[in-house]
Amino acid sequence: MTSVDPVVARKMWRTLEPYHGLVYFTPHATAAYADLGVTGRAGYFASRAAPMGRVSAGVVIATFYNFAPYLVRQGIPAAWEATTPTALVAARLEAADRALHDAVGADALATDEVAEAAALVRRACEACPPEGRPLFAGHADLPWPDRPHLALWHGATLVREFRGDGHVAALVSEGIDGCEALVTHAADPVAPVPAEVLRRTRGWDEPAWADASERLRSRGLLDAAGALTPAGAEVRARVERITDERAMAPWRTLGEDGAARLRAIVRPLSKAIVAGGLLGGPPGG
């Protein structure tokens, strides 16, 4: 274990996220889940939740955090009646494989560097404690794929869920619920995302969004125009800082040099995925 600046956690997330995240947008996943009888947005919820087993809609609502509950209940538990979590996990991995080959190419995936990156991320993930991290823990119980590019994808998924579970914990500690988290995100001038995009893709209707905004205003976190107040900006910055700090376990294990090496290998792969235009739109949609 070495001393590593928490900013490394954010850098690693930004670099690894496209390599993992393409599975949410590829038509290969949509088709694979549909073949199992799970269609539409239900495929996203069921495939990502599947490593936790046949969990209830309530568990998915709690762990995914910022999606409107009705949206989750449209797909869960019906997905478990159509197929099994094991089948969805396998379909998701196969979809990731096909999507990576489409976006990056077989030659770029079959390199010694990718194998090196897979070994690095595995060492990083094996240092992550599962306590209090339900999505991470479920994924960590899955076997590691044999093929290096898929082991790298699995590792990117693990560190993404490890970070996400910590982010939810930080929001809970600040008393920010799922819809409120989206409202503060939309109001953040540093990394603005249109409120309508966040509201629509997470399934919140306008009255629910307005209610969340009013709750934040009543706490002095939003002003009358819907912008973050100084207090709101402080809360959001604290959540992001804590998220980075609580995501450091894998990167302390690798150290600055190991993390930098992993980032250097994955960066061109992620750039190719982004350049291909696959990422975008609602998850699973």
Solvent accessible surface area in square Angstrom, and as a share of the most:
residue,aa,sasa,rsa
1,M,168,0.75
2,T,75,0.44
3,S,112,0.73
4,V,12,0.07
5,D,78,0.41
6,P,48,0.30
7,V,72,0.42
8,V,7,0.04
9,A,2,0.01
10,R,43,0.16
11,K,92,0.39
12,M,0,0.00
13,W,91,0.32
14,R,152,0.55
15,T,16,0.09
16,L,4,0.02
17,E,44,0.20
18,P,15,0.10
19,Y,0,0.00
20,H,0,0.00
21,G,3,0.03
22,L,0,0.00
23,V,3,0.02
24,Y,16,0.06
25,F,56,0.23
26,T,3,0.02
27,P,92,0.58
28,H,36,0.16
29,A,4,0.03
30,T,72,0.42
31,A,56,0.44
32,A,23,0.18
33,Y,13,0.05
34,A,43,0.34
35,D,126,0.65
36,L,52,0.26
37,G,48,0.46
38,V,5,0.03
39,T,91,0.53
40,G,48,0.46
41,R,52,0.19
42,A,18,0.14
43,G,2,0.02
44,Y,10,0.04
45,F,0,0.00
46,A,0,0.00
47,S,2,0.02
48,R,23,0.08
49,A,0,0.00
50,A,3,0.02
51,P,19,0.12
52,M,40,0.18
53,G,24,0.23
54,R,141,0.51
55,V,24,0.14
56,S,62,0.40
57,A,12,0.09
58,G,40,0.39
59,V,58,0.34
60,V,0,0.00
61,I,34,0.17
62,A,61,0.47
63,T,16,0.09
64,F,11,0.04
65,Y,41,0.16
66,N,36,0.18
67,F,8,0.03
68,A,3,0.02
69,P,45,0.29
70,Y,116,0.44
71,L,18,0.09
72,V,0,0.00
73,R,146,0.53
74,Q,126,0.56
75,G,2,0.02
76,I,1,0.00
77,P,74,0.47
78,A,53,0.41
79,A,4,0.03
80,W,14,0.05
81,E,147,0.66
82,A,51,0.40
83,T,17,0.10
84,T,58,0.34
85,P,17,0.11
86,T,107,0.62
87,A,33,0.25
88,L,0,0.00
89,V,34,0.19
90,A,60,0.47
91,A,15,0.12
92,R,9,0.03
93,L,50,0.25
94,E,87,0.39
95,A,1,0.01
96,A,0,0.00
97,D,10,0.05
98,R,125,0.46
99,A,2,0.02
100,L,0,0.00
101,H,68,0.30
102,D,106,0.55
103,A,30,0.24
104,V,25,0.15
105,G,24,0.23
106,A,57,0.44
107,D,127,0.66
108,A,38,0.30
109,L,5,0.02
110,A,89,0.69
111,T,56,0.32
112,D,128,0.66
113,E,83,0.37
114,V,3,0.02
115,A,41,0.32
116,E,67,0.30
117,A,0,0.00
118,A,9,0.07
119,A,66,0.51
120,L,23,0.11
121,V,0,0.00
122,R,107,0.39
123,R,121,0.44
124,A,0,0.00
125,C,5,0.03
126,E,118,0.53
127,A,41,0.32
128,C,11,0.06
129,P,67,0.42
130,P,65,0.41
131,E,133,0.60
132,G,71,0.69
133,R,31,0.11
134,P,63,0.40
135,L,3,0.01
136,F,4,0.02
137,A,29,0.23
138,G,10,0.09
139,H,2,0.01
140,A,41,0.31
141,D,124,0.64
142,L,41,0.20
143,P,112,0.70
144,W,42,0.15
145,P,21,0.13
146,D,145,0.75
147,R,117,0.43
148,P,57,0.36
149,H,14,0.06
150,L,2,0.01
151,A,11,0.08
152,L,0,0.00
153,W,10,0.03
154,H,7,0.03
155,G,0,0.00
156,A,1,0.01
157,T,1,0.00
158,L,3,0.02
159,V,13,0.07
160,R,56,0.20
161,E,1,0.00
162,F,2,0.01
163,R,18,0.07
164,G,28,0.27
165,D,10,0.05
166,G,5,0.05
167,H,53,0.24
168,V,31,0.18
169,A,59,0.46
170,A,4,0.03
171,L,13,0.06
172,V,90,0.52
173,S,83,0.54
174,E,31,0.14
175,G,48,0.47
176,I,5,0.02
177,D,56,0.29
178,G,7,0.07
179,C,4,0.02
180,E,8,0.04
181,A,12,0.10
182,L,6,0.03
183,V,8,0.04
184,T,11,0.07
185,H,52,0.23
186,A,24,0.19
187,A,21,0.16
188,D,17,0.09
189,P,109,0.68
190,V,133,0.76
191,A,53,0.41
192,P,90,0.57
193,V,46,0.26
194,P,88,0.55
195,A,43,0.33
196,E,90,0.40
197,V,58,0.33
198,L,9,0.05
199,R,38,0.14
200,R,133,0.48
201,T,5,0.03
202,R,52,0.19
203,G,10,0.09
204,W,42,0.15
205,D,80,0.42
206,E,116,0.52
207,P,89,0.56
208,A,29,0.23
209,W,31,0.11
210,A,55,0.43
211,D,81,0.42
212,A,0,0.00
213,S,12,0.08
214,E,92,0.41
215,R,97,0.35
216,L,0,0.00
217,R,78,0.28
218,S,89,0.57
219,R,111,0.41
220,G,35,0.33
221,L,10,0.05
222,L,6,0.03
223,D,57,0.29
224,A,101,0.78
225,A,97,0.75
226,G,29,0.27
227,A,46,0.36
228,L,26,0.13
229,T,26,0.15
230,P,121,0.76
231,A,48,0.37
232,G,3,0.02
233,A,48,0.37
234,E,104,0.47
235,V,17,0.10
236,R,35,0.13
237,A,56,0.44
238,R,66,0.24
239,V,4,0.02
240,E,38,0.17
241,R,126,0.46
242,I,36,0.18
243,T,3,0.01
244,D,15,0.08
245,E,56,0.25
246,R,129,0.47
247,A,4,0.03
248,M,0,0.00
249,A,17,0.13
250,P,1,0.01
251,W,8,0.03
252,R,80,0.29
253,T,33,0.19
254,L,14,0.07
255,G,7,0.07
256,E,83,0.37
257,D,125,0.65
258,G,12,0.11
259,A,1,0.01
260,A,42,0.33
261,R,91,0.33
262,L,0,0.00
263,R,38,0.14
264,A,45,0.35
265,I,7,0.03
266,V,0,0.00
267,R,96,0.35
268,P,77,0.49
269,L,14,0.07
270,S,6,0.04
271,K,127,0.54
272,A,37,0.29
273,I,0,0.00
274,V,85,0.49
275,A,91,0.70
276,G,62,0.59
277,G,58,0.56
278,L,51,0.25
279,L,57,0.28
280,G,48,0.46
281,G,55,0.53
282,P,32,0.20
283,P,15,0.10
284,G,16,0.16
285,G,78,0.75
